[in-house]
Structures are given as structure tokens and as C-alpha cells.
Amino acid sequence: MNYMKVIPSTCSDEVLHSVDNFGPKILSPCPFRACPRSSAPVVHDLFTSKQPLHTWHMISALLAAAAVLALLTLVPGPDMAVVTQAALTGGRSSGFRVSVGIVSGLLVWGLLTVLGLSAILAASAEAYTAVKLAGAAYLIYLGVRALWQSRASAAVHGPSASVVHKAGTWKTGFTTNLLNPKIAVFYTGLLPQLVPAGWPTGLSLALLVLIHVAISIAWLSTYVVLLSRARSTFEKPKVRQMLERVTGTVLLGFGVKIALEAR
């Protein structure tokens, strides 16, 4: 037995609803005026719950943001230089320690970004310059130390225990990342542009930071494993000395570049 009655619809029109043995149905479009959503009758099940269309747009925006963060993570920089030096001179464990330090620095920058404190650093020329010069000095120190260690390893024809220990520490990775003011500029300048429309800014920034951290962990871990597998080739004294000199020169170059470049 079927009967008809009029109840409000989601398109703010009155439509005819029918109730039969199979449950209520909505018959659209509205018979009293043209429904803007459709020009042909379509039957919708009242018990069917569909996700809003904008959800898929937000998911697509989030995936696009992750792709941008992944590409930026792969760009070589001071972080990769210190990881390379640690993995080649100290092995896999040293490379992992430096990588964890780098990721810890990213988490600190991310927390400052969510709290809005990194924007102060990015906007203040004096604060930016101070952090930049401190980071440049630290990279120059790492480069000079690597060059000095290359002379020491050549003298003893092999790495000493102290050299291996210093080659990769959590402090090295953490300090290198924390003294890089470009992370503050990157997080305050780019991350807000990647926030999907309609999402709360604070939570979205925190989510993007976590995505960047996860990508960094995956990439640096893979990179360390690949370098450690090839380490046996680099254990020869002459090859090792050459690599230490190359990585030391690269770190020194990064430090000088950061110190001299404008914002």
C-alpha cells in the first residue's frame, strides 16, 4: 500500500515522498518548481549517507601538499651533507643518529610554527641573520673538522674510535637543522599555502609538519641504508680520505654560502 505526503527536502523545495514496503523514497525534481540540482527525475534513498563533494577536494589538496613536501625533502642541502658524512665515516648507526637529530629539529620548528613563533623569526631581519650566521658557523666548523679528520685518518690508515663516534651524533643533526633559519621561512611561508580550504589552520599546519617529518624519516633512512651498503667500497684508506675531504669541502661550502647569501 502506497500513500503520498509532502515534507521539506534538502533543496528547500517541497517534494513528493512515497513510502512503500521498501522504505521511503524522494522523488525529484520538485513538481511545484524547477529544482536547480537536476533536470531529470532521480530517486534518492533516504538511508544512503554520502560524503560531501568538498571532502574529496580536501583529500586531493592534502595529497598534492604531500607531493610538494616530498620533492622539497629530496633537494640536497646541509642536512643531507651531514647525513652523508655520518653514514660514510661512521656506518649505518651514525647515519641514523644524525637523521633522528634532523627530524627532531623539524619537530621543534613545526611546534614553533603552529604556535606562531617561527613567523617572528622569519619577519625579524636581526633574528634571522643571527640564526643564519650561527648555522653557517656550525657548518663551517663541521667542514673544517671533517678536513682535519681526513688528515688524521690518512696518518693512521684507518678511522679511530673517537672519529667514528664524532662522525654521527644526534646533536650534530639536531643542531644543523635547528640553526637553519630557512626552515622557519619554509614553514611560515609555504606550509600555510598548502592548507586545504576550509580546514582549521592550526591543526592543518600540525598535520603538514607531521607529514613532512614522516617523509623525511623515510627518505633519510633509505638514504642511510643505501650509503651503508656501499660503505665497504669506501673503507679503503685512499677512498675514505677522498670522501672525507669531499664531504668536508661540501659542508664548508654550504656554511660560506649560507653566511653570504641574502634572505
C-alpha positions as CSV (number, residue, x, y, z in Angstrom):
1,M,0.0,0.0,0.0
2,N,1.4,3.4,-1.1
3,Y,0.5,6.8,0.1
4,M,1.9,10.3,-0.6
5,K,2.7,13.2,1.7
6,V,4.6,16.5,1.5
7,I,7.7,17.1,3.6
8,P,10.7,19.5,3.3
9,S,13.6,18.4,1.1
10,T,17.3,19.2,1.2
11,C,16.9,21.6,-1.7
12,S,14.5,23.8,0.2
13,D,11.6,22.8,-2.1
14,E,8.6,20.7,-1.3
15,V,8.7,17.3,-3.0
16,L,6.5,14.3,-3.0
17,H,7.7,11.4,-0.8
18,S,6.4,7.9,-1.3
19,V,6.6,5.2,1.4
20,D,6.2,1.6,0.3
21,N,7.4,-1.7,1.6
22,F,11.0,-0.9,0.6
23,G,11.2,2.3,2.6
24,P,10.8,6.0,2.0
25,K,11.9,7.4,-1.3
26,I,12.4,11.0,-2.5
27,L,11.1,11.8,-6.0
28,S,12.9,14.8,-7.5
29,P,12.8,17.2,-9.1
30,C,10.2,19.2,-7.3
31,P,6.8,19.1,-9.1
32,F,5.9,22.6,-8.0
33,R,9.0,24.5,-9.2
34,A,12.2,23.6,-11.2
35,C,14.8,22.1,-8.9
36,P,18.2,23.7,-9.5
37,R,20.0,20.5,-8.8
38,S,18.6,18.3,-11.6
39,S,16.5,18.5,-14.7
40,A,15.6,14.8,-14.7
41,P,13.8,12.7,-12.1
42,V,16.2,10.9,-9.8
43,V,15.3,8.6,-6.9
44,H,17.4,9.0,-3.8
45,D,17.4,6.6,-0.9
46,L,16.8,8.4,2.4
47,F,19.0,5.9,4.2
48,T,22.0,6.5,1.9
49,S,24.7,8.6,3.5
50,K,27.1,10.2,1.0
51,Q,30.2,12.2,1.9
52,P,30.2,15.9,0.8
53,L,31.9,16.5,-2.5
54,H,34.3,19.0,-0.9
55,T,35.9,16.2,1.1
56,W,37.5,14.8,-2.0
57,H,38.8,18.2,-2.9
58,M,40.4,18.5,0.5
59,I,41.9,15.0,0.3
60,S,43.3,15.8,-3.2
61,A,44.8,19.1,-1.8
62,L,46.4,17.1,1.0
63,L,47.9,14.6,-1.4
64,A,49.2,17.5,-3.5
65,A,50.8,19.1,-0.4
66,A,52.5,15.8,0.5
67,A,53.9,15.6,-3.1
68,V,55.3,19.1,-2.8
69,L,56.8,18.3,0.6
70,A,58.4,15.1,-0.8
71,L,60.0,16.9,-3.7
72,L,61.4,19.6,-1.3
73,T,62.7,16.8,1.0
74,L,64.7,15.3,-1.8
75,V,66.6,18.5,-2.6
76,P,70.2,18.2,-1.3
77,G,71.1,20.6,1.5
78,P,73.1,20.8,4.7
79,D,71.1,18.1,6.3
80,M,71.9,15.6,3.6
81,A,75.6,16.6,3.7
82,V,75.9,15.8,7.4
83,V,74.0,12.5,7.0
84,T,76.3,11.6,4.1
85,Q,79.4,12.2,6.2
86,A,78.0,10.3,9.1
87,A,76.9,7.3,7.1
88,L,80.2,7.0,5.2
89,T,82.5,7.5,8.1
90,G,80.5,6.0,11.0
91,G,78.3,3.5,9.3
92,R,74.5,2.9,9.5
93,S,74.1,3.7,13.2
94,S,75.8,7.0,12.9
95,G,73.7,7.9,9.9
96,F,70.5,7.0,11.8
97,R,71.5,9.1,14.8
98,V,72.1,12.2,12.7
99,S,68.8,11.5,10.8
100,V,66.9,11.4,14.1
101,G,68.5,14.6,15.2
102,I,67.4,16.3,11.9
103,V,63.9,15.1,12.4
104,S,63.9,16.3,16.0
105,G,64.9,19.7,14.7
106,L,62.0,19.6,12.2
107,L,59.6,18.9,15.1
108,V,60.9,21.9,17.0
109,W,60.4,24.1,14.0
110,G,57.0,22.6,13.4
111,L,55.9,23.3,17.0
112,L,57.2,26.9,16.8
113,T,55.2,27.3,13.5
114,V,52.0,26.1,15.0
115,L,52.4,28.4,17.9
116,G,53.2,31.3,15.6
117,L,56.7,31.9,17.0
118,S,58.6,31.0,13.8
119,A,56.8,33.8,12.0
120,I,58.5,36.2,14.3
121,L,61.9,34.9,13.3
122,A,61.0,34.9,9.6
123,A,59.8,38.6,9.9
124,S,62.7,39.9,12.0
125,A,65.8,40.6,10.0
126,E,68.0,40.7,13.0
127,A,66.8,37.4,14.4
128,Y,67.0,35.7,11.0
129,T,70.6,37.0,10.5
130,A,71.7,35.9,13.9
131,V,70.4,32.3,13.4
132,K,71.7,32.2,9.9
133,L,75.2,33.2,10.9
134,A,75.2,30.7,13.8
135,G,74.1,27.9,11.4
136,A,76.7,29.0,8.9
137,A,79.4,29.0,11.6
138,Y,78.4,25.5,12.7
139,L,78.5,24.1,9.2
140,I,82.0,25.7,8.6
141,Y,83.1,24.1,11.9
142,L,81.8,20.7,10.7
143,G,83.6,21.1,7.3
144,V,86.9,22.1,8.9
145,R,86.6,19.2,11.3
146,A,86.0,16.7,8.5
147,L,89.0,18.0,6.6
148,W,91.1,17.7,9.7
149,Q,89.9,14.2,10.3
150,S,90.8,13.3,6.7
151,R,94.4,14.1,7.6
152,A,94.2,12.1,10.8
153,S,92.8,9.1,9.0
154,A,95.5,9.2,6.4
155,A,98.1,9.3,9.1
156,V,96.8,6.2,10.9
157,H,95.5,4.4,7.8
158,G,92.1,4.0,9.3
159,P,89.4,5.7,11.4
160,S,89.9,5.9,15.1
161,A,87.2,5.1,17.6
162,S,86.8,8.7,18.5
163,V,86.5,9.8,14.9
164,V,83.7,7.3,14.3
165,H,81.9,8.4,17.4
166,K,82.0,12.1,16.3
167,A,81.1,11.3,12.8
168,G,77.4,10.8,13.6
169,T,75.6,12.0,16.7
170,W,72.1,13.2,17.4
171,K,73.4,16.5,18.4
172,T,75.0,17.1,15.0
173,G,71.8,16.5,13.1
174,F,69.7,18.5,15.6
175,T,72.0,21.5,15.7
176,T,72.4,21.6,11.9
177,N,68.6,21.6,11.4
178,L,67.8,23.9,14.3
179,L,70.3,26.5,13.1
180,N,68.9,26.6,9.6
181,P,66.5,29.7,9.5
182,K,65.3,28.7,6.1
183,I,63.2,26.0,7.8
184,A,61.4,28.8,9.6
185,V,60.8,30.7,6.3
186,F,59.7,27.4,4.6
187,Y,57.2,26.5,7.4
188,T,55.8,30.0,7.7
189,G,55.8,30.9,4.0
190,L,54.9,27.7,2.2
191,L,53.0,25.5,4.6
192,P,50.1,27.9,5.0
193,Q,49.7,27.8,1.2
194,L,49.3,24.1,1.3
195,V,46.5,24.1,3.9
196,P,43.3,22.7,2.2
197,A,40.5,25.3,2.0
198,G,38.1,25.0,4.9
199,W,40.4,23.2,7.2
200,P,41.4,24.8,10.6
201,T,44.8,26.4,10.2
202,G,46.5,25.2,13.4
203,L,45.5,21.6,13.0
204,S,46.3,21.6,9.3
205,L,49.8,23.1,9.9
206,A,50.4,20.4,12.6
207,L,49.3,17.7,10.2
208,L,51.5,19.0,7.4
209,V,54.5,19.1,9.7
210,L,53.9,15.5,10.7
211,I,53.7,14.6,7.0
212,H,56.9,16.3,6.3
213,V,58.6,14.6,9.3
214,A,57.3,11.2,8.1
215,I,58.6,11.8,4.6
216,S,62.0,13.0,6.0
217,I,62.3,9.8,8.1
218,A,61.5,7.6,5.2
219,W,63.9,9.3,2.8
220,L,66.8,9.7,5.2
221,S,66.5,6.1,6.5
222,T,66.5,4.8,2.9
223,Y,69.5,7.1,2.0
224,V,71.5,5.9,5.0
225,V,70.8,2.2,4.2
226,L,72.0,2.7,0.6
227,L,75.1,4.5,1.8
228,S,75.9,1.9,4.4
229,R,75.7,-0.9,1.9
230,A,78.3,0.8,-0.2
231,R,80.5,1.6,2.7
232,S,82.7,-1.4,2.2
233,T,83.9,0.2,-1.0
234,F,84.7,3.4,0.9
235,E,86.7,1.6,3.6
236,K,89.9,1.7,1.6
237,P,92.1,4.4,3.1
238,K,92.6,6.4,0.0
239,V,88.9,6.3,-0.9
240,R,87.9,7.2,2.6
241,Q,90.3,10.1,2.8
242,M,89.0,11.4,-0.5
243,L,85.3,11.2,0.7
244,E,86.2,12.9,4.0
245,R,87.7,15.7,2.0
246,V,84.8,16.0,-0.3
247,T,82.2,16.0,2.4
248,G,84.2,18.5,4.4
249,T,84.5,20.8,1.4
250,V,80.8,20.5,0.8
251,L,79.9,21.3,4.4
252,L,82.4,24.2,4.3
253,G,80.8,25.4,1.1
254,F,77.3,25.3,2.5
255,G,78.4,27.3,5.5
256,V,80.1,30.0,3.4
257,K,77.1,30.1,1.0
258,I,74.6,30.5,3.9
259,A,76.7,33.2,5.5
260,L,77.0,35.3,2.4
261,E,73.6,34.9,0.8
262,A,70.7,37.4,1.3
263,R,67.4,36.3,2.7
